[in-house]
Amino acid sequence: MWKTQSNTLDDTYKELEILQVKQLVQYFLPKKYRNCSDFRIEQKHQYSTRKQEESPFYIPDSTNKYGKRTLKVVIPTLLNKLPKNVREIQSNYIFKKKIKKWFAGTLVD
Protein backbone atom coordinates (compact mmCIF):
# COMPACT_ATOMS: atom_id res chain seq x y z
CA MET A 1 0.00 0.00 0.00
CA TRP A 2 2.74 2.51 0.92
CA LYS A 3 4.61 1.77 -2.27
CA THR A 4 1.56 2.65 -4.34
CA GLN A 5 1.00 5.89 -2.42
CA SER A 6 4.66 6.86 -2.83
CA ASN A 7 4.58 6.20 -6.56
CA THR A 8 1.33 8.11 -6.89
CA LEU A 9 2.73 11.02 -4.88
CA ASP A 10 5.92 11.10 -6.98
CA ASP A 11 3.83 11.05 -10.14
CA THR A 12 1.67 13.87 -8.80
CA TYR A 13 4.73 15.99 -7.99
CA LYS A 14 6.11 15.32 -11.45
CA GLU A 15 2.82 16.11 -13.18
CA LEU A 16 2.35 19.39 -11.29
CA GLU A 17 6.06 20.25 -11.61
CA ILE A 18 6.41 20.64 -7.84
CA LEU A 19 9.87 19.98 -6.46
CA GLN A 20 10.35 17.91 -3.32
CA VAL A 21 12.63 19.20 -0.51
CA LYS A 22 15.79 17.47 -1.74
CA GLN A 23 15.09 18.66 -5.28
CA LEU A 24 14.53 22.22 -4.00
CA VAL A 25 18.00 22.26 -2.47
CA GLN A 26 19.44 20.82 -5.67
CA TYR A 27 17.54 23.48 -7.64
CA PHE A 28 18.63 26.53 -5.63
CA LEU A 29 22.34 25.73 -5.33
CA PRO A 30 23.18 25.54 -9.08
CA LYS A 31 20.90 28.52 -9.74
CA LYS A 32 22.84 30.64 -7.25
CA TYR A 33 26.39 29.48 -7.97
CA ARG A 34 26.42 28.64 -11.70
CA ASN A 35 28.34 31.77 -12.67
CA CYS A 36 30.83 31.51 -9.81
CA SER A 37 34.34 31.05 -11.20
CA ASP A 38 35.57 29.26 -8.04
CA PHE A 39 34.17 25.96 -9.30
CA ARG A 40 35.43 26.07 -12.91
CA ILE A 41 38.33 23.90 -14.00
CA GLU A 42 41.30 26.01 -14.93
CA GLN A 43 42.88 24.96 -18.17
CA LYS A 44 46.44 23.93 -17.35
CA HIS A 45 47.49 23.27 -20.94
CA GLN A 46 46.57 24.26 -24.47
CA TYR A 47 44.70 21.04 -25.28
CA SER A 48 40.97 20.64 -24.95
CA THR A 49 40.25 17.42 -23.07
CA ARG A 50 37.07 15.38 -22.66
CA LYS A 51 37.08 16.00 -18.92
CA GLN A 52 36.79 19.74 -19.44
CA GLU A 53 34.05 19.36 -22.04
CA GLU A 54 31.94 16.85 -20.09
CA SER A 55 32.35 18.32 -16.62
CA PRO A 56 33.64 21.88 -16.63
CA PHE A 57 33.26 22.26 -12.87
CA TYR A 58 36.04 21.00 -10.61
CA ILE A 59 35.05 18.54 -7.88
CA PRO A 60 37.69 18.36 -5.13
CA ASP A 61 38.56 15.02 -3.58
CA SER A 62 36.87 14.20 -0.30
CA THR A 63 37.65 11.28 1.97
CA ASN A 64 34.63 11.22 4.27
CA LYS A 65 30.89 11.93 4.33
CA TYR A 66 31.36 15.40 5.78
CA GLY A 67 33.63 16.40 2.91
CA LYS A 68 31.14 15.09 0.35
CA ARG A 69 28.40 17.29 1.82
CA THR A 70 30.34 20.57 1.69
CA LEU A 71 29.33 23.20 -0.84
CA LYS A 72 32.71 22.92 -2.57
CA VAL A 73 31.78 19.35 -3.56
CA VAL A 74 27.97 19.50 -3.82
CA ILE A 75 27.68 22.53 -6.12
CA PRO A 76 30.12 21.36 -8.83
CA THR A 77 28.61 17.86 -8.69
CA LEU A 78 25.11 19.22 -9.29
CA LEU A 79 26.29 21.56 -12.04
CA ASN A 80 28.13 18.73 -13.81
CA LYS A 81 25.00 16.55 -13.70
CA LEU A 82 23.01 19.10 -15.68
CA PRO A 83 22.68 18.46 -19.40
CA LYS A 84 25.14 20.48 -21.46
CA ASN A 85 22.42 22.46 -23.23
CA VAL A 86 20.99 23.56 -19.84
CA ARG A 87 24.43 24.46 -18.45
CA GLU A 88 25.16 26.71 -21.42
CA ILE A 89 21.97 28.82 -21.22
CA GLN A 90 22.92 32.47 -20.69
CA SER A 91 19.56 33.88 -19.61
CA ASN A 92 18.90 33.44 -15.88
CA TYR A 93 15.14 33.36 -16.47
CA ILE A 94 15.32 30.52 -18.99
CA PHE A 95 17.96 28.69 -16.91
CA LYS A 96 15.69 28.71 -13.85
CA LYS A 97 12.78 27.29 -15.86
CA LYS A 98 14.89 24.57 -17.50
CA ILE A 99 16.66 23.52 -14.31
CA LYS A 100 13.34 23.25 -12.44
CA LYS A 101 11.92 21.05 -15.18
CA TRP A 102 15.09 18.95 -15.20
CA PHE A 103 14.96 18.33 -11.43
CA ALA A 104 11.24 17.63 -11.59
CA GLY A 105 12.00 15.08 -14.30
CA THR A 106 9.83 16.70 -16.94
CA LEU A 107 12.51 18.27 -19.17
CA VAL A 108 12.25 16.87 -22.67
CA ASP A 109 14.79 17.87 -25.30
Secondary structure, 3 states (H helix, E strand, C coil): CHHHHHHHHHHHHHHHCCCCHHHHHHHHHHHHHCCCHHHECCCCCCCCCHHHHHCCECCCCCCCHHHHCCHHHHHHHHHHHCCHHHHCCCCHHHHHHHHHHHHHCCCCC
